[in-house]
Amino acid sequence: MTAQSIDRTAERELSELIACTLNNTNLMTQRERWINLGRNFSIAWHEAADGLRVTFKDHPAVAAELNALVAVENECCSWASWSVERDREGALVMAARSQGEGIATLHRLFTSATMEARRP
């Protein structure tokens, strides 16, 4: 097998596994937490070629909530890689990376959450 065929096989398998393992109650809670954090503390949302980057204000409480949210996402949505990083200016950045359909799914998930977060 070549590296390209392995990559295509992994991408196909990932595309078939895009699902969240949270039950409806926990899914709604997680969504509300993301919306609340985004509404109050997000600075920028950027769709990237491999997923999504969301920049947040640097504050210990924001970092704690962001790390908690990302920990849940890594468990329930393991088709993507979720992390909290820092940009060059020191702001907090949630990075969600995936492949194939996972990228489009991240864009859709956070586009709807972004629209909800921007409502007054």
C-alpha positions in Angstrom: 0.0 0.0 0.0 1.2 3.5 -0.8 1.0 6.4 1.5 -1.7 8.0 -0.7 -3.9 4.9 -0.6 -3.5 4.7 3.2 -4.5 8.4 3.5 -7.5 7.8 1.3 -8.5 4.8 3.3 -8.1 6.7 6.6 -10.1 9.6 5.2 -12.9 7.3 4.0 -13.1 5.6 7.4 -13.1 8.9 9.2 -16.0 10.1 6.9 -18.0 7.1 7.8 -17.5 7.7 11.5 -18.5 11.3 11.8 -20.9 11.2 14.8 -21.3 12.6 18.3 -21.6 10.1 21.1 -23.3 12.5 23.5 -27.0 11.9 24.4 -29.4 14.6 23.6 -29.3 16.2 27.0 -25.5 16.3 27.2 -25.3 17.5 23.6 -27.6 20.4 24.3 -25.6 21.3 27.4 -22.4 21.2 25.5 -23.8 23.3 22.7 -25.1 25.9 25.2 -21.7 26.1 26.8 -20.0 26.7 23.4 -22.6 29.4 22.6 -22.1 31.1 26.0 -18.3 31.1 25.7 -18.5 32.3 22.1 -21.0 35.0 22.8 -19.1 36.4 25.7 -15.4 35.7 25.0 -14.7 34.9 21.4 -12.6 37.3 19.4 -12.5 35.7 15.9 -13.7 32.6 14.1 -11.6 31.3 11.2 -12.4 28.4 8.9 -9.1 26.7 8.0 -8.2 24.1 5.4 -8.1 21.4 8.0 -10.9 22.6 10.2 -11.5 25.6 12.4 -9.8 28.0 14.7 -11.7 30.1 17.3 -9.8 32.8 19.2 -10.9 33.7 22.7 -9.9 36.4 25.2 -7.1 35.3 27.5 -8.5 34.8 31.0 -8.1 31.9 33.5 -11.9 31.2 33.6 -12.1 31.2 29.8 -9.1 28.9 29.6 -10.7 26.5 32.2 -14.0 26.4 30.3 -12.3 26.0 27.0 -10.2 23.2 28.2 -13.2 21.5 29.7 -15.2 21.8 26.5 -12.3 20.5 24.4 -11.9 17.5 26.7 -15.6 16.6 26.1 -15.2 17.1 22.3 -12.1 14.8 22.2 -14.2 12.1 23.8 -17.6 12.5 22.0 -16.3 13.7 18.6 -13.1 11.8 18.2 -13.4 12.1 14.4 -11.7 15.5 14.9 -8.7 16.5 16.9 -9.5 19.3 19.4 -6.9 21.4 21.2 -6.4 24.6 23.1 -3.4 26.6 21.9 -2.0 30.1 22.1 -1.4 32.5 19.2 1.6 34.8 18.9 -0.2 37.5 20.9 -1.0 35.1 23.7 -4.7 34.8 23.0 -6.4 31.4 23.5 -7.2 29.5 20.3 -9.4 26.4 20.1 -8.2 24.4 17.1 -10.4 21.6 15.7 -8.8 19.6 12.9 -10.1 16.8 10.8 -10.1 15.3 7.3 -12.5 14.9 4.4 -16.1 15.4 5.5 -15.0 16.1 9.0 -13.7 19.5 7.9 -17.1 20.5 6.4 -18.8 19.1 9.5 -16.7 21.4 11.7 -17.5 24.4 9.5 -21.2 23.6 9.7 -21.3 22.9 13.4 -19.5 26.1 14.4 -21.2 28.3 11.7 -24.6 27.5 13.4 -23.1 28.1 16.9 -21.5 31.3 15.7 -24.9 32.6 14.4 -26.5 31.7 17.7 -23.7 33.3 19.7 -24.1 36.6 17.9 -27.8 36.9 18.8 -28.4 39.5 21.4 
